[in-house]
Structures are given as C-alpha cells and as structure tokens.
Amino acid sequence: MTHRKAVRIAKPTIAEVLAEFLAEHQGRLSSRTFASYEEVIELFQHSLNGYGYQSLGKADAHLFDRLYNAKGAEHREFCDIFGPQHILPNVGEFLG
C-alpha cells in the first residue's frame, strides 16, 4: 500500500499569518505607518493570489485548481489555501 500525503488547506493560512502580523504591529505603529503596512500587505496578497500558483508542485497545484475553480462558498484564493511556507518562493515575483 502506498501512503500519500493528504493535501488540504493549511493551518494557518498565509492570509491568517499576514492578518496576525498586522494585528501585532497595529498598536506600536503610528496610524500613517500602519496604513502603509496594510497597503503593502494587501498588494503582496494580491500578487500571491495572482501569481503564487506558478511555484506549486503537482499535488498543491491540483488542490489549488480544485479550490480556486470551485463555485460559491467553496472558492478559495491562493492565500486562503496555503501556509506561510509558500511566501518566500514568491517574494521575487512581488518585488520584480
């Protein structure tokens, strides 16, 4: 019998980790600086949601296709599927 790694939505997701990052920094930053943080995080998530799938392996790509193409409440974006281990491979796309 072959044991396959179950592919499922990460806990925590990228979206959750980035929201936690913002929540942790909100109280220590000025309103203006925090607004800049929020804007950059929003742009980064937009980049990940638009291009992050390009860095996926076969099993993760299958999960992404299934959830991204789902209808209604089942639909998920890249940042709502994968965990923070998928951030670093996609930073170059964002910065480029």
Phi and psi restraints in degrees (value plus and minus 20) as a CYANA .aco file:
   2 THR   PHI    -114.6   -74.6
   2 THR   PSI     112.5   152.5
   3 HIS   PHI    -118.4   -78.4
   3 HIS   PSI      98.5   138.5
   4 ARG   PHI    -125.5   -85.5
   4 ARG   PSI     121.2   161.2
   5 LYS   PHI     -88.5   -48.5
   5 LYS   PSI     107.2   147.2
   6 ALA   PHI     -88.3   -48.3
   6 ALA   PSI     110.9   150.9
   7 VAL   PHI    -125.4   -85.4
   7 VAL   PSI      99.8   139.8
   8 ARG   PHI    -169.7  -129.7
   8 ARG   PSI     156.5   196.5
   9 ILE   PHI     -83.0   -43.0
   9 ILE   PSI     114.9   154.9
  10 ALA   PHI     -90.0   -50.0
  10 ALA   PSI     135.1   175.1
  11 LYS   PHI    -150.4  -110.4
  11 LYS   PSI      90.2   130.2
  12 PRO   PHI    -102.6   -62.6
  12 PRO   PSI     142.1   182.1
  13 THR   PHI    -106.0   -66.0
  13 THR   PSI     148.2   188.2
  14 ILE   PHI     -78.1   -38.1
  14 ILE   PSI     -64.6   -24.6
  15 ALA   PHI     -79.6   -39.6
  15 ALA   PSI     -61.1   -21.1
  16 GLU   PHI     -87.2   -47.2
  16 GLU   PSI     -62.0   -22.0
  17 VAL   PHI     -85.2   -45.2
  17 VAL   PSI     -62.3   -22.3
  18 LEU   PHI     -89.0   -49.0
  18 LEU   PSI     -56.5   -16.5
  19 ALA   PHI     -84.9   -44.9
  19 ALA   PSI     -59.6   -19.6
  20 GLU   PHI     -84.8   -44.8
  20 GLU   PSI     -61.3   -21.3
  21 PHE   PHI     -77.1   -37.1
  21 PHE   PSI     -67.9   -27.9
  22 LEU   PHI     -83.9   -43.9
  22 LEU   PSI     -62.8   -22.8
  23 ALA   PHI     -81.5   -41.5
  23 ALA   PSI     -59.2   -19.2
  24 GLU   PHI     -88.2   -48.2
  24 GLU   PSI     -48.1    -8.1
  25 HIS   PHI    -117.9   -77.9
  25 HIS   PSI     -31.6     8.4
  26 GLN   PHI     -80.2   -40.2
  26 GLN   PSI     -63.8   -23.8
  27 GLY   PHI     -93.0   -53.0
  27 GLY   PSI     -42.3    -2.3
  28 ARG   PHI    -118.0   -78.0
  28 ARG   PSI     -27.7    12.3
  29 LEU   PHI    -128.7   -88.7
  29 LEU   PSI     133.1   173.1
  30 SER   PHI     -86.7   -46.7
  30 SER   PSI     140.3   180.3
  31 SER   PHI     -78.2   -38.2
  31 SER   PSI     -60.8   -20.8
  32 ARG   PHI     -85.9   -45.9
  32 ARG   PSI     -66.2   -26.2
  33 THR   PHI     -85.5   -45.5
  33 THR   PSI     -62.2   -22.2
  34 PHE   PHI     -82.1   -42.1
  34 PHE   PSI     -59.5   -19.5
  35 ALA   PHI     -80.5   -40.5
  35 ALA   PSI     -57.3   -17.3
  36 SER   PHI     -85.8   -45.8
  36 SER   PSI     -62.5   -22.5
  37 TYR   PHI     -78.6   -38.6
  37 TYR   PSI     -67.8   -27.8
  38 GLU   PHI     -78.4   -38.4
  38 GLU   PSI     -62.9   -22.9
  39 GLU   PHI     -84.2   -44.2
  39 GLU   PSI     -64.6   -24.6
  40 VAL   PHI     -85.3   -45.3
  40 VAL   PSI     -63.2   -23.2
  41 ILE   PHI     -82.3   -42.3
  41 ILE   PSI     -61.3   -21.3
  42 GLU   PHI     -82.3   -42.3
  42 GLU   PSI     -64.3   -24.3
  43 LEU   PHI     -84.4   -44.4
  43 LEU   PSI     -60.5   -20.5
  44 PHE   PHI     -83.9   -43.9
  44 PHE   PSI     -64.4   -24.4
  45 GLN   PHI     -82.8   -42.8
  45 GLN   PSI     -59.5   -19.5
  46 HIS   PHI     -80.9   -40.9
  46 HIS   PSI     -62.8   -22.8
  47 SER   PHI     -83.4   -43.4
  47 SER   PSI     -66.5   -26.5
  48 LEU   PHI     -80.7   -40.7
  48 LEU   PSI     -64.5   -24.5
  49 ASN   PHI     -84.5   -44.5
  49 ASN   PSI     -50.4   -10.4
  50 GLY   PHI    -107.3   -67.3
  50 GLY   PSI     -50.5   -10.5
  51 TYR   PHI    -147.7  -107.7
  51 TYR   PSI     -33.7     6.3
  52 GLY   PHI     -78.3   -38.3
  52 GLY   PSI     -51.4   -11.4
  53 TYR   PHI     -79.3   -39.3
  53 TYR   PSI     -43.0    -3.0
  54 GLN   PHI     -86.7   -46.7
  54 GLN   PSI     -40.5    -0.5
  55 SER   PHI    -116.3   -76.3
  55 SER   PSI     -15.8    24.2
  56 LEU   PHI    -101.6   -61.6
  56 LEU   PSI     126.7   166.7
  57 GLY   PHI     -96.8   -56.8
  57 GLY   PSI     157.8   197.8
  58 LYS   PHI     -80.0   -40.0
  58 LYS   PSI     -69.0   -29.0
  59 ALA   PHI     -85.5   -45.5
  59 ALA   PSI     -64.2   -24.2
  60 ASP   PHI     -86.5   -46.5
  60 ASP   PSI     -55.8   -15.8
  61 ALA   PHI     -83.9   -43.9
  61 ALA   PSI     -58.3   -18.3
  62 HIS   PHI     -84.3   -44.3
  62 HIS   PSI     -65.2   -25.2
  63 LEU   PHI     -80.7   -40.7
  63 LEU   PSI     -66.2   -26.2
  64 PHE   PHI     -78.5   -38.5
  64 PHE   PSI     -70.1   -30.1
  65 ASP   PHI     -77.3   -37.3
  65 ASP   PSI     -63.5   -23.5
  66 ARG   PHI     -84.0   -44.0
  66 ARG   PSI     -66.1   -26.1
  67 LEU   PHI    -100.7   -60.7
  67 LEU   PSI     -55.4   -15.4
  68 TYR   PHI     -87.6   -47.6
  68 TYR   PSI     -57.5   -17.5
  69 ASN   PHI    -107.9   -67.9
  69 ASN   PSI     -20.6    19.4
  70 ALA   PHI     -87.6   -47.6
  70 ALA   PSI     134.8   174.8
  71 LYS   PHI    -117.9   -77.9
  71 LYS   PSI     132.0   172.0
  72 GLY   PHI      43.7    83.7
  72 GLY   PSI    -158.1  -118.1
  73 ALA   PHI     -86.3   -46.3
  73 ALA   PSI     -36.5     3.5
  74 GLU   PHI     -99.6   -59.6
  74 GLU   PSI     -38.1     1.9
  75 HIS   PHI     -84.3   -44.3
  75 HIS   PSI     116.5   156.5
  76 ARG   PHI    -155.7  -115.7
  76 ARG   PSI     127.2   167.2
  77 GLU   PHI    -112.4   -72.4
  77 GLU   PSI     146.4   186.4
  78 PHE   PHI     -70.4   -30.4
  78 PHE   PSI     -69.2   -29.2
  79 CYS   PHI     -88.6   -48.6
  79 CYS   PSI     -34.6     5.4
  80 ASP   PHI    -117.4   -77.4
  80 ASP   PSI     -18.4    21.6
  81 ILE   PHI    -132.7   -92.7
  81 ILE   PSI     -66.9   -26.9
  82 PHE   PHI    -124.1   -84.1
  82 PHE   PSI     137.6   177.6
  83 GLY   PHI    -111.4   -71.4
  83 GLY   PSI     159.4   199.4
  84 PRO   PHI     -82.0   -42.0
  84 PRO   PSI     -37.3     2.7
  85 GLN   PHI     -84.1   -44.1
  85 GLN   PSI     -35.2     4.8
  86 HIS   PHI    -114.3   -74.3
  86 HIS   PSI     -16.8    23.2
  87 ILE   PHI     -96.0   -56.0
  87 ILE   PSI     -77.4   -37.4
  88 LEU   PHI     -75.5   -35.5
  88 LEU   PSI     -62.6   -22.6
  89 PRO   PHI     -83.1   -43.1
  89 PRO   PSI     -31.7     8.3
  90 ASN   PHI    -133.1   -93.1
  90 ASN   PSI     -18.5    21.5
  91 VAL   PHI     -84.0   -44.0
  91 VAL   PSI     -60.3   -20.3
  92 GLY   PHI     -79.0   -39.0
  92 GLY   PSI     -60.0   -20.0
  93 GLU   PHI     -81.3   -41.3
  93 GLU   PSI     -61.8   -21.8
  94 PHE   PHI     -87.1   -47.1
  94 PHE   PSI     -65.6   -25.6
  95 LEU   PHI     -93.6   -53.6
  95 LEU   PSI     -44.8    -4.8
